[in-house]
Amino acid sequence: MDTYKNQSFLKLTFRFASVFLVIVTILKIIISIFKNGGISGMIAEFFSAETWQIFVTTQLVMSLIYGLIMAIYYKFIKK
């Protein structure tokens, strides 16, 4: 029996979304450090007073969408 079929939909969504959130956020920050020439450039791009809310919102929305899509796939589509 598939272990994903036995879990609740919300728990499965949270599980996929949280893993995606951590991995993509770390990758985005690392790429920004190299692209902008250091930590100060990354902070200016993502964590300044004007841009941190956009960064956090974008990451959360992307993670939620990914989590929902993967949960739907594993719970209802995959046999």
Buried (B, 14 or more C-beta within 10 A) or exposed (E): EEEBEEBEEEEBBBBBBEBBBEEBBEEBBEEBBEEBEEEEBBBEBBEEEEEEEEBEEEBEEBBBEBBBEBBBEBBEEEE
